[in-house]
Amino acid sequence: MRQKEKNKIKAIGFDFDGTLIMSEDRKAKAMADVFKEKFDINKGVSAAYTKLMSDGKTRHEKVVTLFKQFVKRKSTLKELKEIEDHFGKHYERELNVCPLFQCTNIIKELKNQVNFLFLLSLENKREVKKVAAHCGLAKYFDEILGGPKSKIENLKHIIKKHKLKPEEIIYIGDSNGDVIAGKQMGIEVVLIRGKFNYQQLLDNLQADFVFNSICDLPHDVGKY
């Protein structure tokens, strides 16, 4: 980590799905189950959903894309809401067993180093709060944010509400969408590279810091 003025970092944010919990496969399965139950579509949804997960799309945007691809017609607002709500129930049920990554104890350590710790997800905020509370993570975060707002909108909220400067925040995520959102807001981004296999892709993303796993994060990152 490059040296900065001591205690300059005042807030640290964590992406939820894929960074703190191992949810990608479960979410893809949940979305496939929804399309099977609603439209009797049995193939391709899981793979298509997986491709969408790294792009920073909200749940609504993912559902709109999948509906056009597999149902082959324009959806109604009622249909989109039913799919999103149905997926939300699957999401909560699939994550009921708390598939946490190792080394989440780093959250406790970082909480003591900064003024503010936040959790940010693209999934529905109400559901994320329930899952985080069920898994024992909610107590460490001062604010938990999620859909239907985008990550950009929620990061703007963090900056405005807590009177922070972008350079006083570090955001930790695992996707190109996380890097893009942080860069757009002028926030330094730590990329957990678990799913990235190609160095050229990592170079193109230009994350500020890259680690192989959350376990590799410096435990004093909040002091830099």
C-alpha positions as CSV (number, residue, x, y, z in Angstrom):
1,M,0.0,0.0,0.0
2,R,1.4,3.4,-0.8
3,Q,2.0,5.7,2.1
4,K,-0.6,8.4,3.0
5,E,-1.1,10.8,5.8
6,K,-1.9,8.8,9.0
7,N,-5.6,8.2,9.5
8,K,-6.5,9.8,6.2
9,I,-8.9,6.9,5.5
10,K,-12.1,7.5,7.4
11,A,-14.4,4.9,5.8
12,I,-14.0,1.4,4.4
13,G,-16.7,-0.3,2.3
14,F,-17.1,-4.0,1.5
15,D,-18.9,-5.6,-1.4
16,F,-21.1,-8.4,-0.1
17,D,-21.7,-11.1,-2.7
18,G,-18.5,-12.7,-3.8
19,T,-16.3,-10.7,-1.4
20,L,-17.6,-11.6,2.1
21,I,-19.9,-14.5,1.1
22,M,-19.5,-17.2,-1.5
23,S,-22.8,-16.6,-3.3
24,E,-22.2,-16.5,-7.1
25,D,-23.1,-20.2,-7.8
26,R,-26.0,-20.0,-5.4
27,K,-27.4,-16.9,-7.0
28,A,-27.1,-18.3,-10.5
29,K,-29.0,-21.4,-9.4
30,A,-31.6,-19.2,-7.7
31,M,-32.2,-17.2,-10.9
32,A,-32.4,-20.4,-13.0
33,D,-34.9,-21.8,-10.5
34,V,-37.1,-18.7,-10.9
35,F,-37.2,-18.9,-14.7
36,K,-37.9,-22.6,-14.6
37,E,-40.8,-22.1,-12.2
38,K,-42.2,-19.1,-13.9
39,F,-41.6,-19.8,-17.6
40,D,-40.6,-23.5,-17.8
41,I,-37.2,-22.5,-19.1
42,N,-34.7,-25.2,-18.2
43,K,-31.4,-24.3,-19.8
44,G,-29.0,-21.5,-20.1
45,V,-30.2,-19.1,-17.4
46,S,-27.6,-19.9,-14.9
47,A,-24.7,-19.4,-17.4
48,A,-26.3,-16.2,-18.7
49,Y,-26.8,-14.8,-15.2
50,T,-23.1,-15.6,-14.3
51,K,-22.0,-13.5,-17.2
52,L,-24.0,-10.5,-15.9
53,M,-22.7,-10.7,-12.3
54,S,-19.4,-8.8,-12.9
55,D,-20.8,-5.9,-14.8
56,G,-22.3,-3.9,-11.9
57,K,-25.9,-4.3,-13.1
58,T,-28.7,-4.0,-10.5
59,R,-31.0,-6.9,-10.0
60,H,-33.6,-5.1,-12.1
61,E,-31.2,-4.7,-15.0
62,K,-30.2,-8.3,-14.8
63,V,-33.8,-9.5,-14.9
64,V,-34.7,-7.2,-17.8
65,T,-31.8,-8.6,-19.8
66,L,-32.6,-12.2,-19.0
67,F,-36.3,-11.8,-19.7
68,K,-35.5,-10.5,-23.2
69,Q,-33.0,-13.2,-23.8
70,F,-35.1,-16.2,-22.7
71,V,-38.8,-15.2,-22.9
72,K,-38.3,-13.4,-26.2
73,R,-40.7,-10.6,-25.6
74,K,-41.0,-7.3,-23.7
75,S,-41.8,-7.8,-20.1
76,T,-44.5,-5.9,-18.1
77,L,-43.6,-4.1,-14.9
78,K,-45.7,-6.6,-13.0
79,E,-43.8,-9.5,-14.4
80,L,-40.4,-7.9,-13.6
81,K,-41.5,-7.2,-10.0
82,E,-42.8,-10.8,-9.6
83,I,-39.5,-12.2,-10.9
84,E,-37.4,-9.9,-8.7
85,D,-39.4,-10.7,-5.6
86,H,-39.4,-14.5,-6.3
87,F,-35.6,-14.3,-6.8
88,G,-35.3,-12.5,-3.5
89,K,-37.0,-15.3,-1.7
90,H,-34.6,-17.8,-3.3
91,Y,-31.7,-15.6,-2.5
92,E,-32.5,-15.5,1.2
93,R,-33.1,-19.3,1.3
94,E,-30.0,-20.2,-0.6
95,L,-27.8,-18.0,1.8
96,N,-29.5,-19.2,4.9
97,V,-26.5,-21.4,5.7
98,C,-24.1,-18.4,5.6
99,P,-21.4,-19.4,3.1
100,L,-18.8,-17.0,4.5
101,F,-15.3,-16.5,3.2
102,Q,-12.5,-17.2,5.6
103,C,-10.7,-14.3,7.4
104,T,-13.8,-12.2,8.0
105,N,-12.2,-11.4,11.3
106,I,-10.4,-8.6,9.4
107,I,-13.7,-6.7,9.5
108,K,-13.5,-6.5,13.3
109,E,-10.0,-5.2,13.1
110,L,-10.8,-2.6,10.4
111,K,-13.8,-1.3,12.3
112,N,-11.4,-0.1,15.0
113,Q,-9.3,1.8,12.5
114,V,-11.8,4.0,10.7
115,N,-14.8,6.1,11.6
116,F,-17.2,4.3,9.4
117,L,-17.6,0.8,7.9
118,F,-20.3,0.1,5.3
119,L,-21.6,-2.9,3.4
120,L,-22.7,-2.5,-0.2
121,S,-24.6,-4.9,-2.5
122,L,-26.5,-4.9,-5.7
123,E,-29.1,-7.1,-4.2
124,N,-32.2,-5.8,-2.4
125,K,-31.2,-3.9,0.7
126,R,-33.9,-5.5,2.9
127,E,-32.7,-9.0,1.9
128,V,-29.0,-8.1,2.4
129,K,-29.7,-6.8,5.8
130,K,-31.5,-10.0,6.8
131,V,-28.7,-12.2,5.4
132,A,-26.0,-10.1,7.0
133,A,-27.8,-10.2,10.4
134,H,-28.4,-13.9,10.1
135,C,-24.7,-14.6,9.4
136,G,-23.5,-12.4,12.2
137,L,-22.0,-9.6,10.0
138,A,-24.5,-6.8,10.3
139,K,-23.3,-5.8,13.8
140,Y,-19.9,-4.7,12.3
141,F,-21.3,-2.3,9.8
142,D,-22.5,1.2,10.4
143,E,-24.6,1.2,7.3
144,I,-25.8,-1.6,4.9
145,L,-26.8,-0.5,1.4
146,G,-28.3,-2.3,-1.6
147,G,-30.8,-2.3,-4.4
148,P,-32.8,-1.1,-6.1
149,K,-30.2,1.7,-6.1
150,S,-27.0,1.2,-8.1
151,K,-23.6,1.1,-6.4
152,I,-22.8,4.6,-7.8
153,E,-25.9,6.0,-6.2
154,N,-25.1,4.4,-2.9
155,L,-21.5,5.6,-2.9
156,K,-22.8,9.1,-3.6
157,H,-25.1,8.7,-0.6
158,I,-22.1,7.6,1.6
159,I,-20.1,10.6,0.6
160,K,-22.9,13.1,1.0
161,K,-24.5,11.8,4.2
162,H,-21.2,11.3,6.1
163,K,-19.5,14.4,4.6
164,L,-16.6,12.4,3.3
165,K,-14.1,13.1,0.5
166,P,-13.7,10.3,-2.1
167,E,-10.0,10.1,-1.1
168,E,-11.0,9.3,2.5
169,I,-12.7,6.0,1.4
170,I,-11.5,2.6,0.4
171,Y,-13.9,0.2,-1.3
172,I,-13.1,-3.6,-1.3
173,G,-14.8,-5.7,-4.0
174,D,-14.4,-8.6,-6.3
175,S,-15.7,-7.6,-9.8
176,N,-14.9,-5.2,-12.6
177,G,-18.2,-3.4,-11.7
178,D,-16.8,-2.7,-8.2
179,V,-13.6,-1.2,-9.7
180,I,-15.5,0.9,-12.3
181,A,-17.9,2.2,-9.7
182,G,-15.1,3.2,-7.3
183,K,-13.1,4.8,-10.1
184,Q,-16.0,6.8,-11.3
185,M,-16.4,8.2,-7.8
186,G,-12.7,8.9,-7.3
187,I,-12.6,6.2,-4.5
188,E,-9.6,3.9,-4.2
189,V,-10.5,0.3,-4.8
190,V,-9.1,-3.0,-3.5
191,L,-9.8,-5.8,-5.9
192,I,-10.0,-9.3,-4.6
193,R,-8.9,-11.1,-7.7
194,G,-10.3,-14.6,-7.0
195,K,-12.3,-14.9,-10.2
196,F,-9.9,-13.0,-12.5
197,N,-7.4,-15.3,-14.3
198,Y,-6.0,-12.9,-16.9
199,Q,-3.4,-10.3,-16.1
200,Q,-4.4,-8.1,-19.1
201,L,-7.9,-7.8,-17.6
202,L,-6.4,-6.8,-14.3
203,D,-4.2,-4.3,-15.9
204,N,-7.1,-2.8,-17.9
205,L,-9.2,-2.5,-14.7
206,Q,-6.5,-0.5,-13.0
207,A,-7.6,-1.3,-9.5
208,D,-5.5,0.6,-6.9
209,F,-4.6,-2.5,-5.0
210,V,-5.0,-6.2,-5.9
211,F,-5.0,-9.2,-3.6
212,N,-5.6,-12.9,-4.2
213,S,-8.1,-13.2,-1.4
214,I,-9.6,-11.3,1.5
215,C,-7.2,-13.2,3.7
216,D,-4.3,-11.3,2.1
217,L,-5.6,-7.9,3.0
218,P,-3.2,-5.9,5.3
219,H,-4.8,-5.8,8.7
220,D,-3.8,-2.1,9.1
221,V,-5.2,-0.9,5.7
222,G,-7.4,1.6,7.5
223,K,-4.3,3.4,8.8
224,Y,-2.9,4.2,5.4
